């Protein structure tokens, strides 16, 4: 049996729910994104015996960009020029199982470990900007040693525990199956769900934070950002309208507000 199969082997009837948690769709770069990435310095970093691809742009204090589930680093491309124009440099990466990086399975914790490893490789990180599941990855990394001056969280779940329970509900698991799935998810990610939930995730949030969420987001409910804001005393919550979960990454007013926030 392959390592991949072993990781997803939890018993009959549970394969689909485990795949929903651990196997992302690998989204290819569009021609525009490929042209954008060609202007950067492309490098690789080994994390958990897998080659992770990352790109760096410019010079100055570092801003780390953390993409979401079934996404890729180049989905942040609209942010890069405004960040560079403000005097910062940028690093973005493809999480395990995403984009150009190796791997088949992944999780928010896998992405968080990658962010930690990349920050250690590059040196000091001034700010962090994250989207969707990348926000949960960033929160976990911040609670496990990543230090920044400021961080931004767009349309993200406030905990991996809530993600696990949401997947369980979506697949109609009964109480016994939910427990099996929760135990499997902890073993797969190598963390306890309580350590990836509020309030544990706020232990690394001593810096100012900006939380942005669209009221009409159908992928991640705004209540997730509201819970993070309530648990994070030094945060500001901005609610947008009409942008949904993904269009928010290309909205100029949102990008400008974020760059202004990290620049002050």
N, C-alpha and C positions, 0 to 999 in steps of 0.2 A: 504493500500500500504506500502511495506517495505521501510526502509530508503534507501536501495540500489536502489530500483526502483525510489524513489523520486529524488535521486541524478542524475539519468540519464534521468529524464523525462523532455524533452525540446520541445516536439512536434513531430508530425508525420514525418517520414523520417529522423530523426536526431539521432536515437538510435545507428546506426553503428559508426558514427563519434565520438559520445561521448564515446562509449566503447573503440574505438581505443586510445583515450586520457587517459581514466581513469581506464581501467581494464587490468592489466598485466597478461600474462601467468605465472603461478606459476611453476617454474622449480625445479624439485626435485634434491637433492644432489646425486651425483654419489657415489658408494661405496668408492672410493678413497677420495672424499671430506668428507664423513661421518667419515672415519678413521682420517682424518686431524682435523676435528672439535672436535673429541673426546679427542684430546690432549690439548684443550683449556679449560678455565673456561667459562661455559655457564651461562648467566644471562638474566633477563628480565627487561624491563623498560616500564612504561605505558606512552604512548604518544597519546593524543586525545582519551582517553578511550580505547585504544587498546594495547595489550601486544606485545612489540617489543623484539625480541630475538637478543642478541649480545654476542660476544665472545672476550675474552682478552687473550693475550699471553705475557709472559715475563715481565721484569722490565726495567725501564729507561724512558726517554722522550717518550711521547705517539705519535704514528702515527695512524691517523684515516683513514680507507679505506672506500670509498663510491662507491658501485656498481651501475650499470646502470639498465635501464628498462628491465623487463623480465629477470633479472639476480638474483644473490644472492651473499652474502658476501664471500662465499667459492670459488667463481671464482677468487678471489685474492690470492689463497693459494700459488702460486709460489713466491709471494712477501714476505711471512712471514719470512721464515728462513733467507734470506739475510738481512732483516730489523733487525731481532733479533741479527744476527751476528755483525751488526754495532753498537750494544749497545742500541737499542731502544726497546720499547714495542709496541704492536699492538692491536688495537681494530677494529673489523669489525662487521657489523650488517646486518640484512635483513630488508629492507624497508617495510612499510605497504603494505600488499597484495603480498609480495614476500617471497620466502623461507619458513622459519619456523615461521615467524611473522604473527600476526592476520590481518584480513582485506580482503576485496574483491577489493575495489577501492583504487587508489593511484594516485600520480602525482610526478613530480620532486619537487614540493613545499612540499608535504607530506614527501618526503625523506629528504629535507633540514631541515624541522622542527625536524625530528628525529635526524639528525646530531647535531643540536643545543642542543637538550635535552640530547643527550648522552654525548656531550662535557661538558655540565654543570654537569652531574652526575659524570663523571670521573675526572674532574678537567682540568688542563692545557693540551692543545693539541699542541705539537711541530709542527707537519706537517700533511698534508692531501694529500691523493692520491685518485683520482677519475677517473672513466671511463664512457664514453658515457653519458647517461642522468644523471648519478651521478655527472658528472662535472657541469651540470646546477644546480643541487641540491646544490652542494658545493659552487658555485658562489653565489647563493641566500643566503645560510647560512652565507657566509663571508660578504655579504653586510648587514646582519641583526644581527651582533654581534659576530659571531664566529671569534676568533683571533688566528692566527697561525704564526709561523716563516717562513714557506715556504709551497707552495702547488703545486701539480702536476695534470695536466688535460690531460687525454688520450682520443682522438677521441670523444670529446664531442660537443654537440650543444652549441653555444655561448649565447643562450637565449631561454626561454620557449615560448616567443612570436613567434619565428621562427618555433618552433615545432608545435604550434597551426596552424599557417598559412600553414605549410607543410602538416599537416593532412587534412586541409580543401581542399587544392589543390588535394590531392590524392583521395578524395572522391567526387570531382567534384562539390563542393558547389558553388552556385551562390552568387552574392554580398550580397543579403539580408540574405541568410543562413550563410554566413561567419560571419556577424555581430551577428546573433543569437548565433552561436557557440562560438565566442570570448566572448560574454557577459556571456554565460553559463560557460565557462572555468574559467573566473575570479571569478564567484560566487562559483564554485566548489572548486577552489584552495584557495579562500579567499585572493587573491592578485590581483592587477592590472597587466595587461600584460606589461605595460610600466616599472613597478618596477622589472620585471623579464626579462628585455631586456638590451642590451648595449645602452647607457653608464651607466645606473643606477647600473648594476651589478659590475662595476669596483670600486664602492665606498669602497669596502672592500679589494681592491687589492693593499695595500701599501707595501706588502712583496714581496720578489723575487718569481717568478713563472716559472715553466717548463711546456711547452705545447708540447705534442707529438701526431702526427697524421700520419696515413699511407696514402700515395698518392693514393692508390687504394681502400680506404675505400668506400664501396658501401652503407653503412647504414647512415653514417653522412659524408657529403662532407667536404673536407679539408678546404673549404672556411670559415667554421665556426670557426676553430682554427686560421685561418689567421686573421679573424675579431677580435677575442679575443686578439691575439698578438698585433695587431695594436692599440687596445684600452688600452693595459697594458704596460706601458713604462718599467717596471722592469721585463719583461718576456723574455724567450728564447723559440723559436719554433724549434723543431726537427722534420724533416719529414723522415719517414721510407718508405721502399719499400717492397712490397710482403707479408705483414703481415695482411692486411685487418683490419676489425673492431674488431675481437675477438682474433685472434691468437696473437695479440700484447701483451696480458696479460701473455702469457707464454714464451715470447722471452727473453732469458737470457741477451742479450746485452742491451735491453731496461730496464730490471729490474735493472741491474748493474748501468746503467747511472742514473736512478732515485734514487737509494740508495746513489750513490756518491753525487748527488745533495743535498739531504736532510742532508747528513752527514757533508758537508763542513761548 
